[in-house]
Amino acid sequence: MFEEIAPNAVYPYTYKGLCDAIDYLNERYEEKVFKMGTREQQRQEWAAFLGHTTHESAQYTAPREYLPCGRTIDSAAGTFCKPCSSDNFDWDNMYCEISEVANGKFYEDYCDKIITPPYGCVCGPTSEVDSDEYKGLINPNFVYFGRGAIQLSWNANYVKASQVLAESSDTLCSQPELVATQPKYAWGTALWFWMFSKPPGVETTSHIQSLEGSFGGSLNIINGGLECPADPQGYHVKAIVTRLRYYCIAASVVGVKRLLDMDGCEGLSEKFEECVMTGYCPECNDFFLDPSPAPSKAPSPAVPTEQPMGFRSWANDSWMGDIKRRDSSGMGMSSVFRVVTFFTVVYFGIR
């Protein structure tokens, strides 16, 4: 059934994997995933989580962050990645030719060498595989770039998630690729981050922020450094549009009475209002104080209509020209509605 309603969701993003990951955590912890507070709070948390993860995973089609694995090669010897810079990545064809580890260079992103066991996985500079056959490629099990439904990254987060999900700190430290290849970890790391990850010096989580009524607060924990606020000239100021659209889609299908507050993420309230008023977020109209007015003159042929187009279609339009990182899916918005509907039906009455 999941394959029928989510035909473009790729492994390891299976529905059974999500259910199993939720059950795994709920059986072990007093604080329950999507089962705390009132029924309305539970629905609101579901909508927030699904909105974030749909965006982070490119509609459940991207198990790995693109640039560190700008090109992936699977062989009998394992999976190898070609790390690529944004300037050298062919975004139209999702292909990387020039490796970041060519000519003796090293890859060491997402590695905080000051954080060592038991507080972080051991990490350091990673060079290309010593083989002519895999020239320019790295072993992805040596690096801790973004993977899974919420793009778990950094060596400190991998060890913490491993302690909760695998009950051993070594599991995800020695095999971070499990997050990109096994449903338990692809979903489980997202749920771990949602339930347990706290910003330095702050005693809150995305789970708590959602229950307290703040979507902005949950975003601040997930990607606040880049989106709260977003650089007006950078990628994330426009990527926020996709996040807001997915959140409104999830909220509509889950059937929440209102959206969570945008407070808690600097600039998000203004971005939400701008997104609705300019017609870029038609899915959010019903949640705005006043419906978006019909423009007297269409801003451009690229402006989304009341009937949302497929993700690849509008993500490649001129006004979204800088949105490249997440553009990997041909899945239409209607498919996203069906995915979220299925999640909702099962967890609110049929399961």
C-alpha positions as CSV (number, residue, x, y, z in Angstrom):
1,M,0.0,0.0,0.0
2,F,2.8,2.4,0.8
3,E,4.3,1.9,-2.6
4,E,1.0,2.7,-4.2
5,I,0.6,6.0,-2.5
6,A,4.3,7.0,-2.4
7,P,5.6,5.6,-5.8
8,N,8.7,7.9,-5.8
9,A,9.8,7.5,-2.2
10,V,13.0,5.5,-2.3
11,Y,14.5,2.9,0.0
12,P,15.2,3.3,3.0
13,Y,12.2,5.5,3.4
14,T,9.6,2.8,3.9
15,Y,6.4,3.2,5.9
16,K,7.1,0.1,7.9
17,G,10.5,1.5,8.8
18,L,8.8,4.7,10.1
19,C,6.4,2.7,12.2
20,D,9.1,0.4,13.6
21,A,11.3,3.3,14.5
22,I,8.4,5.0,16.4
23,D,7.6,1.8,18.2
24,Y,11.2,1.2,19.1
25,L,11.5,4.6,20.8
26,N,8.0,4.5,22.4
27,E,8.7,1.1,24.0
28,R,11.9,2.5,25.6
29,Y,11.1,6.0,26.7
30,E,8.5,7.6,28.9
31,E,8.3,10.6,26.6
32,K,6.4,9.3,23.6
33,V,6.7,10.2,19.9
34,F,3.5,11.7,18.6
35,K,1.5,10.5,21.7
36,M,2.0,13.4,24.1
37,G,-0.6,16.1,24.9
38,T,-4.0,16.5,23.4
39,R,-5.1,14.9,20.1
40,E,-4.7,18.3,18.5
41,Q,-1.2,18.7,19.8
42,Q,-0.3,15.2,18.5
43,R,-1.7,16.1,15.0
44,Q,0.3,19.4,15.1
45,E,3.5,17.6,16.0
46,W,2.9,15.1,13.2
47,A,2.4,17.9,10.7
48,A,5.5,19.7,11.8
49,F,7.7,16.6,11.7
50,L,6.4,15.5,8.3
51,G,6.8,19.0,6.9
52,H,10.4,19.2,8.0
53,T,11.4,15.7,6.9
54,T,9.7,16.0,3.5
55,H,11.8,19.1,2.9
56,E,15.1,17.7,4.3
57,S,14.9,14.4,2.4
58,A,13.7,15.9,-0.9
59,Q,10.3,14.2,-0.6
60,Y,11.9,11.0,0.7
61,T,14.1,10.5,-2.3
62,A,17.5,11.6,-0.9
63,P,19.1,9.3,1.6
64,R,22.3,11.2,1.4
65,E,23.3,14.9,1.2
66,Y,24.0,15.6,-2.4
67,L,27.5,17.3,-2.5
68,P,29.4,14.9,-0.3
69,C,28.1,12.2,-2.5
70,G,27.9,14.1,-5.7
71,R,28.4,10.8,-7.5
72,T,27.7,7.4,-5.9
73,I,29.2,4.2,-7.2
74,D,28.0,0.8,-5.9
75,S,30.3,-2.2,-6.4
76,A,31.0,-5.5,-4.9
77,A,33.6,-3.7,-2.7
78,G,30.9,-1.4,-1.3
79,T,29.5,2.1,-1.9
80,F,31.9,4.9,-2.7
81,C,31.2,8.6,-3.0
82,K,32.7,11.4,-5.1
83,P,32.6,14.6,-3.0
84,C,31.9,17.7,-5.1
85,S,31.8,21.4,-4.6
86,S,28.6,23.3,-5.5
87,D,30.4,25.1,-8.3
88,N,31.6,21.9,-9.9
89,F,28.3,20.0,-9.5
90,D,26.0,19.6,-12.5
91,W,22.7,20.3,-10.9
92,D,20.7,19.7,-14.1
93,N,21.9,16.1,-14.4
94,M,22.7,15.6,-10.7
95,Y,26.3,14.6,-11.6
96,C,29.8,15.4,-10.3
97,E,32.9,15.1,-12.5
98,I,35.5,17.0,-10.5
99,S,36.3,15.4,-7.1
100,E,37.1,17.4,-4.0
101,V,39.7,14.8,-3.0
102,A,41.6,14.9,-6.4
103,N,45.3,15.6,-6.5
104,G,46.0,14.7,-2.9
105,K,43.3,16.8,-1.3
106,F,41.3,15.7,1.7
107,Y,37.6,15.8,2.7
108,E,37.0,16.7,6.4
109,D,33.6,18.4,6.5
110,Y,31.2,17.6,9.4
111,C,34.2,16.6,11.5
112,D,34.7,18.3,14.8
113,K,38.1,16.9,15.8
114,I,37.9,18.4,19.3
115,I,35.0,16.2,20.1
116,T,36.3,12.7,20.7
117,P,34.8,9.5,22.2
118,P,32.6,9.0,24.1
119,Y,31.2,12.4,23.0
120,G,31.8,12.0,19.3
121,C,32.9,9.6,16.6
122,V,36.6,9.6,15.7
123,C,37.0,11.6,12.5
124,G,39.7,13.3,10.5
125,P,40.8,14.1,7.0
126,T,39.6,11.6,4.5
127,S,41.5,10.9,1.2
128,E,40.5,9.2,-2.0
129,V,40.4,5.4,-2.1
130,D,43.8,3.9,-2.9
131,S,42.6,2.3,-6.2
132,D,42.8,3.4,-9.8
133,E,39.3,2.0,-10.2
134,Y,37.9,4.3,-7.6
135,K,40.0,7.4,-8.2
136,G,38.5,10.5,-6.8
137,L,36.1,8.6,-4.5
138,I,36.0,8.2,-0.8
139,N,34.7,5.6,1.6
140,P,31.5,7.2,3.0
141,N,31.8,5.2,6.2
142,F,34.7,7.5,7.2
143,V,32.6,10.7,7.1
144,Y,29.6,12.1,8.8
145,F,27.7,14.2,6.3
146,G,23.9,14.5,6.2
147,R,21.9,11.3,5.9
148,G,18.4,10.1,6.6
149,A,15.0,11.8,6.9
150,I,16.3,14.8,8.8
151,Q,19.9,14.7,7.3
152,L,21.8,13.7,10.5
153,S,25.3,15.2,10.3
154,W,28.4,15.8,12.4
155,N,30.4,13.2,14.3
156,A,28.9,14.2,17.7
157,N,25.3,13.6,16.5
158,Y,26.2,10.2,15.0
159,V,27.5,8.9,18.3
160,K,24.5,10.2,20.3
161,A,22.0,8.7,17.9
162,S,23.9,5.4,17.9
163,Q,23.7,5.2,21.6
164,V,19.9,5.5,21.5
165,L,19.1,3.5,18.4
166,A,21.7,0.8,18.4
167,E,22.5,0.8,22.1
168,S,26.1,1.0,21.1
169,S,28.1,4.1,20.3
170,D,30.2,2.2,17.8
171,T,27.4,1.1,15.4
172,L,26.9,4.4,13.6
173,C,30.4,5.6,14.2
174,S,31.9,2.7,12.3
175,Q,29.0,2.4,9.8
176,P,27.4,5.8,9.3
177,E,26.1,4.5,5.9
178,L,23.5,2.5,7.8
179,V,21.6,5.8,8.1
180,A,21.4,6.0,4.3
181,T,20.6,2.3,3.7
182,Q,18.5,0.9,6.5
183,P,14.9,2.1,7.4
184,K,15.5,1.7,11.1
185,Y,18.3,4.3,11.0
186,A,17.0,6.5,8.2
187,W,13.8,7.2,10.2
188,G,15.3,6.5,13.6
189,T,17.9,9.2,13.4
190,A,15.3,11.8,12.4
191,L,13.1,10.8,15.4
192,W,16.2,10.8,17.7
193,F,17.0,14.3,16.6
194,W,13.4,15.4,16.9
195,M,13.1,14.0,20.4
196,F,16.5,14.4,21.9
197,S,18.7,16.9,20.1
198,K,19.2,20.2,22.1
199,P,21.0,23.3,21.0
200,P,24.1,24.2,23.2
201,G,22.9,25.7,26.5
202,V,19.2,25.3,25.7
203,E,16.9,22.7,27.4
204,T,14.5,22.2,24.6
205,T,13.9,20.0,21.6
206,S,11.9,20.1,18.4
207,H,9.5,17.7,20.1
208,I,9.0,20.1,23.0
209,Q,8.8,23.2,20.8
210,S,6.0,21.6,18.7
211,L,4.0,20.6,21.8
212,E,4.5,24.2,23.1
213,G,3.1,25.5,19.8
214,S,6.2,26.7,17.9
215,F,7.1,25.5,14.4
216,G,9.7,28.2,14.3
217,G,11.3,26.9,17.4
218,S,11.5,23.4,15.9
219,L,13.1,24.8,12.8
220,N,15.6,26.8,14.9
221,I,16.8,23.5,16.4
222,I,17.0,21.7,13.0
223,N,18.6,24.4,10.9
224,G,18.6,27.7,12.8
225,G,22.1,28.6,11.9
226,L,21.2,28.8,8.2
227,E,17.5,29.6,8.2
228,C,16.9,31.7,11.4
229,P,17.4,34.1,9.7
230,A,18.4,33.0,6.2
231,D,21.0,35.0,4.2
232,P,18.9,37.1,1.8
233,Q,21.4,36.3,-1.0
234,G,21.8,32.6,-0.2
235,Y,20.1,29.4,-1.0
236,H,18.2,29.0,2.3
237,V,16.1,32.2,1.9
238,K,14.3,30.5,-1.0
239,A,14.5,26.9,0.5
240,I,12.3,28.2,3.3
241,V,9.5,28.3,0.7
242,T,9.7,24.6,0.1
243,R,9.7,23.9,3.9
244,L,6.7,26.1,4.4
245,R,4.8,24.5,1.5
246,Y,5.4,21.0,2.8
247,Y,4.4,22.0,6.3
248,C,1.1,23.5,5.1
249,I,0.4,20.4,3.0
250,A,1.0,18.1,6.0
251,A,-1.1,20.4,8.2
252,S,-4.0,20.3,5.8
253,V,-4.0,16.6,5.4
254,V,-3.5,15.8,9.1
255,G,-6.4,18.2,9.8
256,V,-5.0,20.6,12.3
257,K,-7.1,23.6,13.3
258,R,-4.3,26.1,12.9
259,L,-0.6,26.1,12.2
260,L,2.0,26.3,15.0
261,D,3.5,29.7,15.6
262,M,6.4,30.9,13.4
263,D,8.0,32.6,16.4
264,G,11.3,31.1,17.6
265,C,13.0,31.4,14.2
266,E,14.1,34.9,13.4
267,G,12.5,36.2,10.2
268,L,10.2,33.1,9.7
269,S,6.9,35.0,10.4
270,E,7.8,37.6,7.8
271,K,8.8,35.0,5.3
272,F,5.6,33.1,5.9
273,E,3.5,36.2,5.3
274,E,5.5,37.1,2.2
275,C,5.2,33.5,0.8
276,V,1.4,33.6,1.1
277,M,0.9,37.2,-0.1
278,T,3.0,36.7,-3.2
279,G,1.3,33.5,-4.2
280,Y,4.3,31.2,-3.7
281,C,2.6,29.2,-0.9
282,P,-1.0,28.5,-2.1
283,E,-1.1,25.5,0.2
284,C,-0.9,27.9,3.2
285,N,-3.7,30.2,2.2
286,D,-6.3,28.6,4.5
287,F,-4.0,29.0,7.5
288,F,-3.2,32.7,6.9
289,L,-5.2,35.4,8.6
290,D,-6.6,36.5,5.3
291,P,-6.5,34.5,2.1
292,S,-4.0,35.6,-0.5
293,P,-5.4,38.3,-2.7
294,A,-5.7,37.6,-6.4
295,P,-2.8,39.5,-8.0
296,S,-3.8,42.3,-10.3
297,K,-0.9,41.3,-12.5
298,A,0.8,37.9,-12.5
299,P,4.3,38.5,-11.1
300,S,5.7,36.1,-13.7
301,P,4.8,32.8,-15.5
302,A,6.9,31.0,-12.9
303,V,4.7,31.9,-9.9
304,P,3.0,28.8,-8.5
305,T,-0.7,28.6,-9.2
306,E,-3.6,27.5,-6.9
307,Q,-3.1,24.0,-8.4
308,P,0.4,23.2,-7.3
309,M,2.8,21.8,-9.9
310,G,5.1,18.9,-9.5
311,F,8.2,19.5,-7.3
312,R,10.7,19.4,-10.1
313,S,8.6,21.7,-12.2
314,W,8.4,24.6,-9.9
315,A,11.7,24.1,-8.3
316,N,13.4,24.6,-11.6
317,D,11.5,27.7,-12.5
318,S,13.4,31.0,-12.8
319,W,12.3,32.4,-9.4
320,M,13.7,29.3,-7.7
321,G,16.9,29.3,-9.7
322,D,19.1,29.1,-6.6
323,I,17.1,26.1,-5.2
324,K,19.4,23.4,-6.3
325,R,20.3,21.3,-3.3
326,R,17.0,19.5,-2.8
327,D,15.9,19.2,-6.4
328,S,16.0,15.5,-7.0
329,S,12.4,14.4,-7.1
330,G,9.8,14.2,-9.9
331,M,7.1,13.4,-7.3
332,G,4.1,15.7,-7.6
333,M,2.5,17.5,-4.7
334,S,-0.5,15.3,-4.9
335,S,1.7,12.3,-4.1
336,V,3.0,14.2,-1.0
337,F,-0.7,14.6,0.0
338,R,-1.2,10.9,-0.3
339,V,1.9,10.0,1.7
340,V,0.9,12.3,4.6
341,T,-2.7,11.1,4.4
342,F,-1.5,7.5,4.7
343,F,0.6,8.4,7.7
344,T,-2.3,10.2,9.3
345,V,-4.9,7.5,8.7
346,V,-2.8,4.8,10.2
347,Y,-1.8,6.7,13.3
348,F,-5.1,8.3,14.0
349,G,-7.5,5.4,13.9
350,I,-6.7,2.4,11.7
351,R,-3.4,1.1,12.9
